[in-house]
Amino acid sequence: MTDSPAGSSFPDIAGRNRIIGRIERDAGVPNLTDVLVDRLAPTDLQSLLLEVYRRRATKRDPKELIKDHISNRFTRPSTASPTRLLEWDRIAFSLLPKVFQPVELSPVCPLGTVSVLSPISQDWTVSTIRNTEVVADSTNVLAIECAVRRHEQKNLSSGKAAPFI
Protein backbone atom coordinates (compact mmCIF):
# COMPACT_ATOMS: atom_id res chain seq x y z
CA MET A 1 0.00 0.00 0.00
CA THR A 2 1.14 3.51 -0.72
CA ASP A 3 0.66 6.34 1.71
CA SER A 4 -1.11 9.61 1.02
CA PRO A 5 -1.50 12.51 3.44
CA ALA A 6 -4.84 10.96 4.37
CA GLY A 7 -3.30 7.57 5.16
CA SER A 8 -3.18 4.31 3.25
CA SER A 9 -4.46 4.70 -0.29
CA PHE A 10 -5.61 2.30 -2.97
CA PRO A 11 -3.25 -0.65 -3.56
CA ASP A 12 0.09 0.30 -5.09
CA ILE A 13 0.33 0.97 -8.83
CA ALA A 14 1.24 -2.66 -9.59
CA GLY A 15 -1.78 -3.85 -7.60
CA ARG A 16 -4.03 -1.32 -9.29
CA ASN A 17 -2.73 -2.37 -12.73
CA ARG A 18 -3.42 -6.04 -11.91
CA ILE A 19 -7.00 -5.22 -10.97
CA ILE A 20 -7.57 -3.08 -14.09
CA GLY A 21 -5.93 -5.74 -16.29
CA ARG A 22 -8.20 -8.44 -14.86
CA ILE A 23 -11.30 -6.31 -15.43
CA GLU A 24 -10.29 -5.56 -19.03
CA ARG A 25 -9.60 -9.27 -19.69
CA ASP A 26 -12.88 -10.36 -18.10
CA ALA A 27 -14.77 -7.74 -20.14
CA GLY A 28 -12.98 -8.82 -23.31
CA VAL A 29 -12.09 -5.21 -24.13
CA PRO A 30 -8.35 -4.51 -24.28
CA ASN A 31 -7.43 -1.03 -23.02
CA LEU A 32 -10.99 -0.44 -21.80
CA THR A 33 -9.77 2.08 -19.25
CA ASP A 34 -7.89 4.08 -21.88
CA VAL A 35 -10.95 4.10 -24.13
CA LEU A 36 -13.18 5.37 -21.32
CA VAL A 37 -10.68 7.98 -20.14
CA ASP A 38 -9.23 9.26 -23.42
CA ARG A 39 -11.76 8.58 -26.18
CA LEU A 40 -15.09 9.35 -24.56
CA ALA A 41 -16.20 12.88 -23.78
CA PRO A 42 -17.07 13.27 -20.09
CA THR A 43 -20.76 13.64 -20.99
CA ASP A 44 -20.67 10.44 -23.08
CA LEU A 45 -19.04 8.53 -20.23
CA GLN A 46 -21.69 9.97 -17.91
CA SER A 47 -24.47 8.78 -20.25
CA LEU A 48 -22.91 5.32 -20.47
CA LEU A 49 -22.56 4.99 -16.70
CA LEU A 50 -26.09 6.30 -16.13
CA GLU A 51 -27.38 3.51 -18.37
CA VAL A 52 -25.23 0.92 -16.59
CA TYR A 53 -26.55 2.00 -13.19
CA ARG A 54 -30.14 2.27 -14.49
CA ARG A 55 -29.93 -1.36 -15.63
CA ARG A 56 -28.35 -2.49 -12.36
CA ALA A 57 -30.99 -0.65 -10.33
CA THR A 58 -33.81 -2.47 -12.15
CA LYS A 59 -32.37 -5.76 -10.86
CA ARG A 60 -32.48 -4.70 -7.20
CA ASP A 61 -35.18 -5.32 -4.63
CA PRO A 62 -36.15 -3.56 -1.39
CA LYS A 63 -34.46 -6.22 0.79
CA GLU A 64 -31.13 -5.50 -0.93
CA LEU A 65 -31.60 -1.77 -0.37
CA ILE A 66 -32.16 -2.25 3.35
CA LYS A 67 -29.18 -4.60 3.62
CA ASP A 68 -26.98 -2.09 1.78
CA HIS A 69 -28.27 0.79 3.90
CA ILE A 70 -27.30 -1.07 7.05
CA SER A 71 -23.88 -2.19 5.85
CA ASN A 72 -22.71 0.85 3.84
CA ARG A 73 -21.11 3.48 6.07
CA PHE A 74 -21.74 6.14 3.42
CA THR A 75 -25.53 5.77 3.63
CA ARG A 76 -26.03 5.68 7.40
CA PRO A 77 -27.34 8.76 9.20
CA SER A 78 -24.89 10.90 11.08
CA THR A 79 -24.58 10.34 14.81
CA ALA A 80 -24.33 14.11 15.39
CA SER A 81 -27.35 15.73 16.98
CA PRO A 82 -29.05 17.95 14.37
CA THR A 83 -30.54 20.18 17.07
CA ARG A 84 -27.11 20.77 18.64
CA LEU A 85 -25.61 21.51 15.22
CA LEU A 86 -28.41 23.97 14.46
CA GLU A 87 -27.86 25.69 17.81
CA TRP A 88 -24.12 25.92 17.11
CA ASP A 89 -24.85 27.46 13.69
CA ARG A 90 -27.32 29.92 15.19
CA ILE A 91 -24.78 31.09 17.77
CA ALA A 92 -21.94 31.28 15.25
CA PHE A 93 -24.01 33.28 12.71
CA SER A 94 -25.26 35.65 15.41
CA LEU A 95 -21.65 36.60 16.25
CA LEU A 96 -20.53 37.35 12.68
CA PRO A 97 -20.28 40.88 11.28
CA LYS A 98 -23.36 42.04 9.33
CA VAL A 99 -21.34 42.14 6.06
CA PHE A 100 -20.73 38.39 6.25
CA GLN A 101 -22.46 36.45 3.45
CA PRO A 102 -23.37 32.90 4.46
CA VAL A 103 -23.07 30.35 1.66
CA GLU A 104 -24.84 26.99 1.55
CA LEU A 105 -22.64 24.77 -0.58
CA SER A 106 -23.93 22.04 -2.85
CA PRO A 107 -23.25 18.55 -1.49
CA VAL A 108 -21.23 17.87 -4.66
CA CYS A 109 -18.41 19.74 -6.39
CA PRO A 110 -16.51 19.38 -9.68
CA LEU A 111 -14.74 16.07 -10.18
CA GLY A 112 -11.12 16.39 -9.05
CA THR A 113 -11.68 19.23 -6.56
CA VAL A 114 -9.88 17.39 -3.76
CA SER A 115 -7.12 15.76 -5.81
CA VAL A 116 -6.35 18.86 -7.92
CA LEU A 117 -6.32 21.36 -5.05
CA SER A 118 -4.63 19.16 -2.45
CA PRO A 119 -2.23 16.21 -2.25
CA ILE A 120 -5.10 13.82 -1.42
CA SER A 121 -5.61 10.93 -3.84
CA GLN A 122 -8.83 10.82 -5.87
CA ASP A 123 -9.22 7.33 -4.38
CA TRP A 124 -10.22 9.00 -1.11
CA THR A 125 -13.18 10.86 -2.62
CA VAL A 126 -16.66 9.65 -3.40
CA SER A 127 -16.84 10.32 -7.14
CA THR A 128 -20.19 10.39 -8.90
CA ILE A 129 -21.17 9.52 -12.46
CA ARG A 130 -22.24 13.13 -13.01
CA ASN A 131 -18.59 14.25 -13.25
CA THR A 132 -18.74 15.47 -9.68
CA GLU A 133 -17.58 14.28 -6.28
CA VAL A 134 -19.18 14.49 -2.86
CA VAL A 135 -17.79 17.44 -0.92
CA ALA A 136 -15.29 16.10 1.59
CA ASP A 137 -13.49 19.32 2.50
CA SER A 138 -15.56 22.47 2.10
CA THR A 139 -12.46 24.68 2.15
CA ASN A 140 -11.55 23.48 -1.36
CA VAL A 141 -15.02 24.34 -2.64
CA LEU A 142 -15.01 27.68 -0.83
CA ALA A 143 -11.67 28.50 -2.50
CA ILE A 144 -13.24 27.83 -5.90
CA GLU A 145 -16.31 29.91 -5.00
CA CYS A 146 -14.07 32.77 -3.85
CA ALA A 147 -12.15 32.65 -7.13
CA VAL A 148 -15.40 32.73 -9.12
CA ARG A 149 -16.78 35.64 -7.09
CA ARG A 150 -13.52 37.61 -7.35
CA HIS A 151 -13.52 37.07 -11.11
CA GLU A 152 -17.15 38.20 -11.38
CA GLN A 153 -16.39 41.22 -9.21
CA LYS A 154 -13.47 42.24 -11.47
CA ASN A 155 -15.68 41.84 -14.54
CA LEU A 156 -18.40 44.00 -12.99
CA SER A 157 -15.95 46.75 -12.02
CA SER A 158 -14.31 46.77 -15.47
CA GLY A 159 -17.58 46.43 -17.34
CA LYS A 160 -16.10 43.62 -19.42
CA ALA A 161 -17.02 39.96 -19.47
CA ALA A 162 -13.63 38.29 -19.67
CA PRO A 163 -13.09 34.54 -19.95
CA PHE A 164 -12.40 33.00 -16.57
CA ILE A 165 -9.02 31.52 -17.32
CNS distance restraints for C-alpha pairs under 8 A (distance, minus, plus):
assign (resid   1 and name CA) (resid   8 and name CA) 6.26 0.50 0.50
assign (resid   1 and name CA) (resid   9 and name CA) 6.48 0.50 0.50
assign (resid   1 and name CA) (resid  10 and name CA) 6.75 0.50 0.50
assign (resid   1 and name CA) (resid  11 and name CA) 4.86 0.50 0.50
assign (resid   1 and name CA) (resid  12 and name CA) 5.10 0.50 0.50
assign (resid   2 and name CA) (resid   8 and name CA) 5.91 0.50 0.50
assign (resid   2 and name CA) (resid   9 and name CA) 5.74 0.50 0.50
assign (resid   2 and name CA) (resid  10 and name CA) 7.22 0.50 0.50
assign (resid   2 and name CA) (resid  11 and name CA) 6.68 0.50 0.50
assign (resid   2 and name CA) (resid  12 and name CA) 5.53 0.50 0.50
assign (resid   3 and name CA) (resid   7 and name CA) 5.39 0.50 0.50
assign (resid   3 and name CA) (resid   8 and name CA) 4.61 0.50 0.50
assign (resid   3 and name CA) (resid   9 and name CA) 5.74 0.50 0.50
assign (resid   4 and name CA) (resid   8 and name CA) 6.11 0.50 0.50
assign (resid   4 and name CA) (resid   9 and name CA) 6.09 0.50 0.50
assign (resid   4 and name CA) (resid 119 and name CA) 7.45 0.50 0.50
assign (resid   4 and name CA) (resid 120 and name CA) 6.30 0.50 0.50
assign (resid   4 and name CA) (resid 121 and name CA) 6.75 0.50 0.50
assign (resid   5 and name CA) (resid 119 and name CA) 6.83 0.50 0.50
assign (resid   5 and name CA) (resid 120 and name CA) 6.20 0.50 0.50
assign (resid   6 and name CA) (resid 120 and name CA) 6.47 0.50 0.50
assign (resid   6 and name CA) (resid 124 and name CA) 7.93 0.50 0.50
assign (resid   9 and name CA) (resid 121 and name CA) 7.27 0.50 0.50
assign (resid   9 and name CA) (resid 123 and name CA) 6.80 0.50 0.50
assign (resid   9 and name CA) (resid 124 and name CA) 7.23 0.50 0.50
assign (resid  10 and name CA) (resid  16 and name CA) 7.45 0.50 0.50
assign (resid  10 and name CA) (resid 123 and name CA) 6.35 0.50 0.50
assign (resid  11 and name CA) (resid  15 and name CA) 5.36 0.50 0.50
assign (resid  11 and name CA) (resid  16 and name CA) 5.82 0.50 0.50
assign (resid  12 and name CA) (resid  16 and name CA) 6.10 0.50 0.50
assign (resid  13 and name CA) (resid  17 and name CA) 5.97 0.50 0.50
assign (resid  14 and name CA) (resid  18 and name CA) 6.21 0.50 0.50
assign (resid  15 and name CA) (resid  19 and name CA) 6.36 0.50 0.50
assign (resid  16 and name CA) (resid  20 and name CA) 6.21 0.50 0.50
assign (resid  17 and name CA) (resid  21 and name CA) 5.86 0.50 0.50
assign (resid  18 and name CA) (resid  22 and name CA) 6.10 0.50 0.50
assign (resid  19 and name CA) (resid  23 and name CA) 6.29 0.50 0.50
assign (resid  20 and name CA) (resid  24 and name CA) 6.16 0.50 0.50
assign (resid  20 and name CA) (resid  33 and name CA) 7.62 0.50 0.50
assign (resid  21 and name CA) (resid  25 and name CA) 6.13 0.50 0.50
assign (resid  22 and name CA) (resid  26 and name CA) 6.01 0.50 0.50
assign (resid  23 and name CA) (resid  27 and name CA) 6.02 0.50 0.50
assign (resid  24 and name CA) (resid  28 and name CA) 6.02 0.50 0.50
assign (resid  24 and name CA) (resid  29 and name CA) 5.42 0.50 0.50
assign (resid  24 and name CA) (resid  30 and name CA) 5.70 0.50 0.50
assign (resid  24 and name CA) (resid  31 and name CA) 6.68 0.50 0.50
assign (resid  24 and name CA) (resid  32 and name CA) 5.86 0.50 0.50
assign (resid  24 and name CA) (resid  33 and name CA) 7.66 0.50 0.50
assign (resid  25 and name CA) (resid  29 and name CA) 6.51 0.50 0.50
assign (resid  25 and name CA) (resid  30 and name CA) 6.73 0.50 0.50
assign (resid  31 and name CA) (resid  35 and name CA) 6.31 0.50 0.50
assign (resid  32 and name CA) (resid  36 and name CA) 6.23 0.50 0.50
assign (resid  33 and name CA) (resid  37 and name CA) 6.04 0.50 0.50
assign (resid  34 and name CA) (resid  38 and name CA) 5.57 0.50 0.50
assign (resid  34 and name CA) (resid  39 and name CA) 7.33 0.50 0.50
assign (resid  35 and name CA) (resid  39 and name CA) 5.00 0.50 0.50
assign (resid  35 and name CA) (resid  40 and name CA) 6.71 0.50 0.50
assign (resid  36 and name CA) (resid  40 and name CA) 5.48 0.50 0.50
assign (resid  36 and name CA) (resid  45 and name CA) 6.74 0.50 0.50
assign (resid  40 and name CA) (resid  44 and name CA) 5.88 0.50 0.50
assign (resid  40 and name CA) (resid  45 and name CA) 5.92 0.50 0.50
assign (resid  41 and name CA) (resid  45 and name CA) 6.30 0.50 0.50
assign (resid  42 and name CA) (resid  46 and name CA) 6.07 0.50 0.50
assign (resid  42 and name CA) (resid 131 and name CA) 7.07 0.50 0.50
assign (resid  43 and name CA) (resid  47 and name CA) 6.16 0.50 0.50
assign (resid  44 and name CA) (resid  48 and name CA) 6.17 0.50 0.50
assign (resid  45 and name CA) (resid  49 and name CA) 6.12 0.50 0.50
assign (resid  46 and name CA) (resid  50 and name CA) 6.01 0.50 0.50
assign (resid  46 and name CA) (resid 129 and name CA) 5.50 0.50 0.50
assign (resid  46 and name CA) (resid 130 and name CA) 5.85 0.50 0.50
assign (resid  46 and name CA) (resid 131 and name CA) 7.04 0.50 0.50
assign (resid  47 and name CA) (resid  51 and name CA) 6.30 0.50 0.50
assign (resid  48 and name CA) (resid  52 and name CA) 6.31 0.50 0.50
assign (resid  49 and name CA) (resid  53 and name CA) 6.10 0.50 0.50
assign (resid  49 and name CA) (resid 129 and name CA) 6.36 0.50 0.50
assign (resid  50 and name CA) (resid  54 and name CA) 5.94 0.50 0.50
assign (resid  50 and name CA) (resid 129 and name CA) 6.93 0.50 0.50
assign (resid  51 and name CA) (resid  55 and name CA) 6.15 0.50 0.50
assign (resid  52 and name CA) (resid  56 and name CA) 6.26 0.50 0.50
assign (resid  53 and name CA) (resid  57 and name CA) 5.90 0.50 0.50
assign (resid  54 and name CA) (resid  58 and name CA) 6.43 0.50 0.50
assign (resid  55 and name CA) (resid  59 and name CA) 6.93 0.50 0.50
assign (resid  56 and name CA) (resid  60 and name CA) 6.97 0.50 0.50
assign (resid  60 and name CA) (resid  64 and name CA) 6.47 0.50 0.50
assign (resid  60 and name CA) (resid  65 and name CA) 7.49 0.50 0.50
assign (resid  61 and name CA) (resid  65 and name CA) 6.60 0.50 0.50
assign (resid  62 and name CA) (resid  66 and name CA) 6.33 0.50 0.50
assign (resid  63 and name CA) (resid  67 and name CA) 6.21 0.50 0.50
assign (resid  64 and name CA) (resid  68 and name CA) 6.02 0.50 0.50
assign (resid  65 and name CA) (resid  69 and name CA) 5.99 0.50 0.50
assign (resid  66 and name CA) (resid  70 and name CA) 6.22 0.50 0.50
assign (resid  67 and name CA) (resid  71 and name CA) 6.24 0.50 0.50
assign (resid  68 and name CA) (resid  72 and name CA) 5.58 0.50 0.50
assign (resid  69 and name CA) (resid  73 and name CA) 7.95 0.50 0.50
assign (resid  69 and name CA) (resid  75 and name CA) 5.69 0.50 0.50
assign (resid  69 and name CA) (resid  76 and name CA) 6.42 0.50 0.50
assign (resid  70 and name CA) (resid  75 and name CA) 7.86 0.50 0.50
assign (resid  70 and name CA) (resid  76 and name CA) 6.88 0.50 0.50
assign (resid  72 and name CA) (resid  76 and name CA) 6.85 0.50 0.50
assign (resid  80 and name CA) (resid  84 and name CA) 7.92 0.50 0.50
assign (resid  80 and name CA) (resid  85 and name CA) 7.51 0.50 0.50
assign (resid  81 and name CA) (resid  85 and name CA) 6.28 0.50 0.50
assign (resid  82 and name CA) (resid  86 and name CA) 6.06 0.50 0.50
assign (resid  83 and name CA) (resid  87 and name CA) 6.17 0.50 0.50
assign (resid  84 and name CA) (resid  88 and name CA) 6.15 0.50 0.50
assign (resid  85 and name CA) (resid  89 and name CA) 6.19 0.50 0.50
assign (resid  86 and name CA) (resid  90 and name CA) 6.10 0.50 0.50
assign (resid  87 and name CA) (resid  91 and name CA) 6.22 0.50 0.50
assign (resid  88 and name CA) (resid  92 and name CA) 6.08 0.50 0.50
assign (resid  89 and name CA) (resid  93 and name CA) 5.96 0.50 0.50
assign (resid  90 and name CA) (resid  94 and name CA) 6.09 0.50 0.50
assign (resid  91 and name CA) (resid  95 and name CA) 6.52 0.50 0.50
assign (resid  92 and name CA) (resid  96 and name CA) 6.74 0.50 0.50
assign (resid  96 and name CA) (resid 100 and name CA) 6.51 0.50 0.50
assign (resid 105 and name CA) (resid 138 and name CA) 7.91 0.50 0.50
assign (resid 105 and name CA) (resid 141 and name CA) 7.90 0.50 0.50
assign (resid 106 and name CA) (resid 135 and name CA) 7.92 0.50 0.50
assign (resid 107 and name CA) (resid 134 and name CA) 5.92 0.50 0.50
assign (resid 107 and name CA) (resid 135 and name CA) 5.60 0.50 0.50
assign (resid 108 and name CA) (resid 132 and name CA) 6.10 0.50 0.50
assign (resid 108 and name CA) (resid 133 and name CA) 5.37 0.50 0.50
assign (resid 108 and name CA) (resid 134 and name CA) 4.35 0.50 0.50
assign (resid 108 and name CA) (resid 135 and name CA) 5.10 0.50 0.50
assign (resid 109 and name CA) (resid 113 and name CA) 6.75 0.50 0.50
assign (resid 109 and name CA) (resid 132 and name CA) 5.40 0.50 0.50
assign (resid 109 and name CA) (resid 133 and name CA) 5.52 0.50 0.50
assign (resid 109 and name CA) (resid 134 and name CA) 6.37 0.50 0.50
assign (resid 109 and name CA) (resid 135 and name CA) 5.97 0.50 0.50
assign (resid 109 and name CA) (resid 141 and name CA) 6.84 0.50 0.50
assign (resid 110 and name CA) (resid 131 and name CA) 6.59 0.50 0.50
assign (resid 110 and name CA) (resid 132 and name CA) 4.50 0.50 0.50
assign (resid 110 and name CA) (resid 133 and name CA) 6.22 0.50 0.50
assign (resid 111 and name CA) (resid 127 and name CA) 6.84 0.50 0.50
assign (resid 111 and name CA) (resid 128 and name CA) 7.98 0.50 0.50
assign (resid 111 and name CA) (resid 131 and name CA) 5.25 0.50 0.50
assign (resid 111 and name CA) (resid 132 and name CA) 4.08 0.50 0.50
assign (resid 111 and name CA) (resid 133 and name CA) 5.15 0.50 0.50
assign (resid 112 and name CA) (resid 116 and name CA) 5.48 0.50 0.50
assign (resid 112 and name CA) (resid 117 and name CA) 7.98 0.50 0.50
assign (resid 112 and name CA) (resid 122 and name CA) 6.81 0.50 0.50
assign (resid 112 and name CA) (resid 132 and name CA) 7.71 0.50 0.50
assign (resid 112 and name CA) (resid 133 and name CA) 7.34 0.50 0.50
assign (resid 113 and name CA) (resid 117 and name CA) 5.96 0.50 0.50
assign (resid 113 and name CA) (resid 133 and name CA) 7.71 0.50 0.50
assign (resid 113 and name CA) (resid 140 and name CA) 6.72 0.50 0.50
assign (resid 113 and name CA) (resid 141 and name CA) 7.26 0.50 0.50
assign (resid 114 and name CA) (resid 118 and name CA) 5.69 0.50 0.50
assign (resid 114 and name CA) (resid 119 and name CA) 7.89 0.50 0.50
assign (resid 114 and name CA) (resid 120 and name CA) 6.41 0.50 0.50
assign (resid 114 and name CA) (resid 121 and name CA) 7.75 0.50 0.50
assign (resid 114 and name CA) (resid 122 and name CA) 6.98 0.50 0.50
assign (resid 114 and name CA) (resid 125 and name CA) 7.41 0.50 0.50
assign (resid 114 and name CA) (resid 136 and name CA) 7.72 0.50 0.50
assign (resid 114 and name CA) (resid 137 and name CA) 7.48 0.50 0.50
assign (resid 114 and name CA) (resid 140 and name CA) 6.75 0.50 0.50
assign (resid 115 and name CA) (resid 119 and name CA) 6.06 0.50 0.50
assign (resid 115 and name CA) (resid 120 and name CA) 5.20 0.50 0.50
assign (resid 115 and name CA) (resid 121 and name CA) 5.43 0.50 0.50
assign (resid 115 and name CA) (resid 122 and name CA) 5.23 0.50 0.50
assign (resid 117 and name CA) (resid 140 and name CA) 6.75 0.50 0.50
assign (resid 120 and name CA) (resid 124 and name CA) 7.04 0.50 0.50
assign (resid 121 and name CA) (resid 125 and name CA) 7.68 0.50 0.50
assign (resid 125 and name CA) (resid 133 and name CA) 6.67 0.50 0.50
assign (resid 125 and name CA) (resid 134 and name CA) 7.02 0.50 0.50
assign (resid 125 and name CA) (resid 136 and name CA) 7.04 0.50 0.50
assign (resid 126 and name CA) (resid 133 and name CA) 5.53 0.50 0.50
assign (resid 126 and name CA) (resid 134 and name CA) 5.48 0.50 0.50
assign (resid 127 and name CA) (resid 131 and name CA) 7.47 0.50 0.50
assign (resid 127 and name CA) (resid 132 and name CA) 6.05 0.50 0.50
assign (resid 127 and name CA) (resid 133 and name CA) 4.13 0.50 0.50
assign (resid 127 and name CA) (resid 134 and name CA) 6.42 0.50 0.50
assign (resid 128 and name CA) (resid 132 and name CA) 5.34 0.50 0.50
assign (resid 128 and name CA) (resid 133 and name CA) 5.36 0.50 0.50
assign (resid 128 and name CA) (resid 134 and name CA) 7.36 0.50 0.50
assign (resid 135 and name CA) (resid 141 and name CA) 7.64 0.50 0.50
assign (resid 137 and name CA) (resid 141 and name CA) 7.35 0.50 0.50
assign (resid 138 and name CA) (resid 142 and name CA) 6.01 0.50 0.50
assign (resid 139 and name CA) (resid 143 and name CA) 6.07 0.50 0.50
assign (resid 140 and name CA) (resid 144 and name CA) 6.52 0.50 0.50
assign (resid 141 and name CA) (resid 145 and name CA) 6.18 0.50 0.50
assign (resid 142 and name CA) (resid 146 and name CA) 5.99 0.50 0.50
assign (resid 143 and name CA) (resid 147 and name CA) 6.23 0.50 0.50
assign (resid 144 and name CA) (resid 148 and name CA) 6.24 0.50 0.50
assign (resid 145 and name CA) (resid 149 and name CA) 6.12 0.50 0.50
assign (resid 146 and name CA) (resid 150 and name CA) 6.00 0.50 0.50
assign (resid 147 and name CA) (resid 151 and name CA) 6.10 0.50 0.50
assign (resid 148 and name CA) (resid 152 and name CA) 6.17 0.50 0.50
assign (resid 149 and name CA) (resid 153 and name CA) 5.98 0.50 0.50
assign (resid 150 and name CA) (resid 154 and name CA) 6.19 0.50 0.50
assign (resid 151 and name CA) (resid 155 and name CA) 6.26 0.50 0.50
assign (resid 151 and name CA) (resid 164 and name CA) 6.91 0.50 0.50
assign (resid 152 and name CA) (resid 156 and name CA) 6.15 0.50 0.50
assign (resid 153 and name CA) (resid 157 and name CA) 6.22 0.50 0.50
assign (resid 154 and name CA) (resid 158 and name CA) 6.10 0.50 0.50
assign (resid 155 and name CA) (resid 159 and name CA) 5.71 0.50 0.50
assign (resid 155 and name CA) (resid 160 and name CA) 5.21 0.50 0.50
assign (resid 155 and name CA) (resid 161 and name CA) 5.45 0.50 0.50
assign (resid 155 and name CA) (resid 162 and name CA) 6.57 0.50 0.50
assign (resid 156 and name CA) (resid 160 and name CA) 6.84 0.50 0.50
assign (resid 156 and name CA) (resid 161 and name CA) 7.77 0.50 0.50
